[in-house]
Amino acid sequence: MNARRRAARLVAVLGLLATSFGGPAAAQPPEERTDVRVDVRSMSGSLTPETETLLIRARAVNTTQEPVRNLRAGLRIGNVLLGRSDIARGEPLARFGTRVTDVAVPGEELAPGGTADLDFAVPVAQLPFARSATNGVYPLRIEVRSRFEVVGAVDTYVVWWPQASRTLRIAFLWPLVEPTHRALGNDFFDDDLAASVADGRLSTLLRLGAGSPLPLTWAVDPELVDSLRRMTGGYTVRGDEGTSGAAARTWLDALRTAVRDETVVPLPYADPDLTTTTSGSLAVDAGTAFRLGRELLGRDLGTPGNGTLAWPPGGTLSPAAEALLAAQGVKGVVVAESALPLSEQLNYTPTAPTPLAPGALGSLTALVADAQLNHWVAEPTREEGPRVAVQRFLADSAMTAMERPGVLRDIVIAPPRTWDPVRAFAAQLLAQTVAVPWLTPTTLSGVLAGEPSGAARTRAPAARGALDPAQVARMLALRRGIQRLRGILTDPQHAPEELAQLDDALLRAVSSRWAESPDGGQRLVNLVDAVLSRQVGRLRIVPGGIVTMTGRSGRVPVTFENDLGQEVRIRVRLNSNNRLAVEGDAPYEGRTGAVVTIPPGTRTIEITGRATTGGLFPITVEVLGNDGAPLGIGSTLRVRSTAYGVVALAITAGAFGLLLVASATRLLRRRRKGPAEPAPDREPQPA
C-alpha cells in the first residue's frame, strides 16, 4: 500500500511540474484520489464588507479500509466566474486557485471509516477579493491532503456582494400533486396515500412549506384534497377497512393552516393532460375539471384559489390549451422555457413575465420558469451533500442578478410535480433565499404584476398528448357508453350510485400523471369498463323458449328485467331477415327501433307480426339508446310458424288451378264424343 501511495504521489508531482511548464498534462490534470469524502455541514451563503469571517463547517470521512495519515485541510479560491455557463459546466475551477488557509486535521489521521470535523474561520480581509468593489461569484474548494497529495475534496462557490442591491425577485411554486390512489367512491386501490401524508413525500412537502420563512405559491390538486377528505370519514382498501383516517385529517388540518394567507393555484381536478383533453370529445371534461377543482378546494380548504393563475403540465403549451385557460379566466400561466425558447441569444436572463399573443378570449401572460435554476432544485442531492447543492443554486442566482445590475427582474421556480426533496436541502434553500442580499422573495401574483419582458420568444410546436392514444380512445368509448346508459334513465339525477361514480373516475383517468405510470391509468380504465358492463347488465332480455305461431299472424312476446332501480325508456329493434312482417305502427324494424318504457322489475311486450315463411326461424332483438346507438343488450328469439307462407300458398293455389283446368278439359272432350257404345258379349272360354 505504501509503495502504491508513493507512486501516486510521484505521478501527482510530475503532473504539477508538467502543468507548470505547459506540458501535455496542462490540458488534462492528473486524477485525484478520493480516499476521503468531505461533507459540508454549513457555510456562509454570501459575504459582504460587513461580514467579518468566512465560516465553513465540514466533516472528513475515510471511505477506505485502511488508515489515512498525515492529513491537513485547506481552502482554495479560484478566479471570478464570468457567467452562468461556468456554473452549468460544473468544473472544479478552484483546483489550482489561491490557498487562503491551511489547518491540521484533528489527530492528523483517519482510521478506516473514521471522521473528523473541519472548521474554517477565515477573516474576509484575507480573501483575494476583499478589496474588490464589484459583486462576484468565486469557485471555492475544500481539500484534504496527505502530505502533498490531495486525497479528498469538494467544490462549491462563495459569493462576494459589496454592492447591496436586490435586483432579482424570486417566486417559488410549491407543488402538492399526487397520482390518484382512489378506485370508486371511498374505496382505494392501495393505502400508499396514507403512507405519504403520514411520513412520506407529501408530509415532507407540507412541513417544509408550512415552515417556510418566505411566501410560497401553493399548487394544489383538488383530487388529492378530496381523496384525503374521503379518508377522514371512513374508507376501504379494495373492500377492507382503512385505518389511516387520523393521518389524513392531521395533514388536511395542517394544509388549511399553511395556505390560509398564501397564494393557491387551483389545478384542475386530477391535473389532466390538457393537450389531450382540450380537443375533441374530451374538451367538455377539461372544462369540468377546472370547475370541479375550484369547488372542491373551496369546500375542503376554505379557498377556491387564485383562478387567474394556472400551471399546466408538459413542456409546451398548445393553442387549444391556451384558449381553454383564457376561457377559465386565467391571466398568468407558468410554463417551462422549452415552451417559449428565446428567438435570439442574449447575454442576460430575461424577466419571467412574457406576453402571449392575444386570442379571441383575451390575452395571457406566460410566467417562464428558469430552466437552469429549476434543474438545481429538482436534481436529487448528490454525494456533495445538501449544503453544497444549495450554494450552487445561490451562486447561479447571484450570477443571474449580476447580468443586469440595477434592473429589477423576476425569476420563477417550479419544481416538478413529482418532486421529492431531501428535507435538509429544501429547508436550507428556503432559509438562504431569504438571507442573501440579491434575492427578494415574492409570489406568482407579484410576478404577474411585474414589468413584462421585451425579449423575443418563439412558441415551440405543441407536443402530442402525453397519454397513450389507444387508452384515450378507450376512455372516449367508455364516456359514450356512460352517456347512453344514463340517457335511458327517466330520472338521471337519481342514477344508481355506482354509475354516478364513473364520471369523476373518467376525469381521473385522463390525469397527466399517467404519462409516467401508464399502468395506474390503465387500472382505472379497466375498473370503469367493468363497472359500466355491470350496470348495463342490470337491464336484460329474458331468454325464452320457442314461440309458435299457429296462424299466419301471431304475437311474439319479449320479456325485459330492469334492476336499475327506476323506469327506463329504450328503443327496441327487431331483425328477422324478412321472415316476420311486424304489424302495427311501432317501427320495430326501423333503423332506430321503437320506443318502449320498462318499469323496475319485469315487463313483457308483445309484438304482433305475420310470418312470411313456415318452419323455425330466428329473430334478433336489440336494445338501443336514445341516440339510436346499441347499448350492448340483445337476445335472439326462435319462432316456429305452422302456417303456409305466401310463396307456398301461391304454388299450391297455382297447382290446384291447373288441376281444375285439366279436369274440366277432359269432361268437355267426353261430352263432345257422345255416349260410348256397349262392348259385345263374349263367350266364355274353356279353361
Steps between C-alpha positions, in 0.01 A plus 500: 500500500784740588669429166175576317460829686861602428442427132179702501676794668778483242245510218327799663830691538594427140157615390537827687844557350365428154216741560739772616714471185204475260553135414231259375364453851391864501195410294403206721595524870583173675216318671460553871448240766166475674601318816333771710151638446441859608149584620413868540267550792468879492664800338449871441249541219644835399762749613471878523742768628309483827577128528806441714565132449441228243369207706494143376429187698576174327576138581764270356406132463748222419328283238778239476588192701840636602609794716585828328779692677677836501181688416455874458204696362486829313289737296573614145322782316511529121448789260167678475241325282401670178147370452233242583654258252800461732266361764312287249823325398572407862877490453732513808622852418668551837728199474808712448363819657648705782535315830354724770533278805658176608426310822591164645229236507434410864729210580650528150371149433172331408441137581299289251152651501613767745386864497646834602339845521652774287422855616619795295479860616679724249494880547340657195791744484730209412293389201635592154187695403464697826609831338275460197199733478330281241256223577629159396476124533820305566563126492610363836654165577533320833777246469664242725864407434724221615844664492497660150228287343130588494305202632155663513329824398167668439438796268251776568467879466530812709306816414654845560234774507641842588232691304182446698216491247211258468456478125334159480153408624440128538172305526484136609217278376441230761335191346257279692416251227460124525375235255157386612483186713120490506289243319128584536323688774694461825678185387874522424729280296769517771591686819806677357339844535467446874869411522597812303311743725603321820878506450573507129536740210181698561579526870845643419365753251231624736734532799759689296241726341320573824829594668633704208645841595401639160158518330417205279251447220330167562393292199237257633323216321136501623473125441771444762311712753171327416652154545641591840165646609335170404755313709411705808140375485587134465637324196588154369799354319361255244215428737699479824458774758768772488677604819670832417214745524669683790818559297296639211311733736823628657654571161189682375479714813866597462445586133204726580717688748796523261306649207273727702682820397694363203446499125348173376500393134193276455602223263213344307359185660751212473746724308391386150720487193369818334652415162278191490187639662467836326397356165227271376250330726714545812491882483190504721687297762782758509258780582330280759837427665566873549154570642499194726852573625412847623182374665686228690775733623238747619320224687803321648758779546277802541642668187434436130851625425611774266325417175710748304805273535558163336777243470428255215707182480742428219784685333291683238174693483257415219270766350197298613629490858571872489144568381360282780706683763382836371140380511549401864608854592873423523735797457840358592617151402822338621687336212841343451768671294458223243151634423632848413868483398680827432503607137857631531791448735518754782778578746250518786203310636167669410242566768237228537176676387465468122185618318337245272318599183145602592228258401126521452441443873765741627875515544720290725836570659745212508700476823810326367675281756881520493627168363846497662389604847213253482749230413703570813184482711362184342828307476539242776771599745819323404795394715594868530226536764204735539695809609724498193192450280339805660816705451504413129143632470595820683807552283296453182231743615773753595650470152150561360459813712841633384408473133304827512586694817234746602228343282225326695411160355287204608597134526251214532595168659259215417625160621359192326165368616668184630755698704626303800755736656764411753370672811833656598551637149155658467507649850840664443395614152202690639699644790790618281267650240375739766848572638705589192504869392423463128168311526157639594235231559161555335200300379372411156242775535786745553682367194183533290475865603865566408639671194471265198805390306583652166713204391374327187395141552381234260204277578621141486283259299246335726601150598265206464287403794688318772242222530492182293270561197353150529410563863348838411285337230383244752410774748298678230306181430432457871385862528249444218383178660437675833310780329279254310420301811420814697292622206246219533431581866181697555653652817875538429550715811436188707711259300640192672784607732759285325408654163520852644854429622630437149503868397781610731676167441531587131628846593770333704575265212628789282742628766838610369659284772433189289763612250766381750301202632260377229413189701319716754283657232434164339391361835246778536368458144458126555299571812268743319452247220407224746256719693332627183456142376350404835254791489400427140443139605230613746268546201460178304272297275382176658570201274188303415403180323380462144207726410244315287272682257210273401353744249632743247509772769593473862666666798867479592556573873826673613565508876731759665647507850593844636718514814613862454262618772291729280298508181700502178402614152674296233473423131442143384598383154414164335673326213343184355657511152151567358350183646266694723305811395425706809146633509395827660649849515802427725818512282666197653668421170618860443860616533441661841238251624184567697487683835410273792473587871613238750414550869716353778453126517372287214291602199396308190411672176321317220585573139236404246629376169425289195726215403615502140638147516437181681720303731748616768683829459695745729413859590772729643384747766734793573471782759608847385562825684315821434751589230431176316838347587515148645523466878652155478177329612342243272360153458391258227145356503394186311162500325325202338219563249260213414312701232583503129709778388404729214713316242375161610140620480558640153654175375221294653231725354661487158526121508138469609393733218686292242335185634155656461576610146622151406188333647267741323673441168455120525128535582440722200672254269284215623179693451588585137551128408155398627405180691740214462389174313446192717766235470389169322428190702764238491473125541666357797813322403588160635764492761 
